[in-house]
Amino acid sequence: MPDLSCFKPQSSQGWLAWVLLAFILFFSLASDQFLSVQNLLDLAESYAVTGIFALGLFVVLVTGGIDISFAAVASVVQYLIASLFIHFQFDSALLSIGLAILCGTLFGMINALLITSLRVVSIIITISMQSLLFGLLMWLTGGRSLYDLPEWWITLRQVLPFTLNGQSYQIGLPLVIMLAIAVISGLLLNKTHLGRQLYAVGGDAESARRVGIRVTSITLFAYGWLGAMAAIGGLVQVYRMGEVVPNALVGGELDVLAATVLGGASLMGGKGTVTGTLMGVFLIAILKNGLNLIGVSNYFMNIVVGGVIMIAIAVTHYKKRKETDVSFV
């Protein structure tokens, strides 16, 4: 078994925790509604799908790749499962979920195969796949939304109800699913040999190959994992909304990417943690929710998200260049 100790990831999300606390304090002083239990629960649940996508994208970023097609994959999977029910009365919850995850995984692995076989930069392949899938979906469906969905998919269920100060609240299924995926992802990346291989490939693919790691297989797994998370996120989004809207998810990819890089994931690969990714998701959520409560335009958040990604890219390349310069000294 190859020695992977040199590839052990380094993580420090302390600064992000302080930033989160600072924004929570600021928005709680600026708006009486911000720290209400119901607002925080609604906030967490509404960003659960973003969190599921981010946890999938994080695994790809760890390997040094990037995938922008996950929202289109989720949209196609949604429509496929809904169409099977409408046209063929395919109403098995377990089989439908299994089929959705299988389809999402296949789409992700197709991306990986194209990237490894053609040796093209991952962002080019995945942007092309996003455009292809979304274009085909809108063309074949005419952009029509679907409302006649199986009961198991849209029936809201009480999960983890609790009482606080005489008020009844509940933690919704989307948040529970996101937290479960976070636990599984954390165990995968931190407690398994496969997780160490994922970090190794992102740290230095050529060095990883030399110590016996099958880089192509690891890449297939990473993109397949994101495809599966895209499918699950798509199913959860329909559960929340009660309908399938073909273009509901496409366009939010930058929020997901910003959350992962805010959480410490390097765009060059080999770094980041699950905890940091979740913190990044909730930082984006808190910013958007807080700015909305104090009356700031939603368009301003586009500036914030774009700025975050630009800063992350600049810092990543600066650190990489600095490390390269030191190695030559």
Secondary structure by P-SEA (a helix, b strand, c coil): cccccccbbbbbaaaaaaaaaaaaaaaaaaccccccaaaaaaaaaaaaaaaaaaaaaaaaaaacccccaaaaaaaaaaaaaaaaaaccccccaaaaaaaaaaaaaaaaaaaaaaaaaacccaaaaaaaaaaaaaaaaaaaacccccccccccccccccccccccccbbbbbcaaaaaaaaaaaaaaaaacccaaaaaaaaaaacaaaaaaaccaaaaaaaaaaaaaaaaaaaaaaaaaaaaccccccccccaaaaaaaaaaaaccccccccccaaaaaaaaaaaaaaaaaaaaacccaaaaaaaaaaaaaaaaaaaaaaaaaaaaaaac
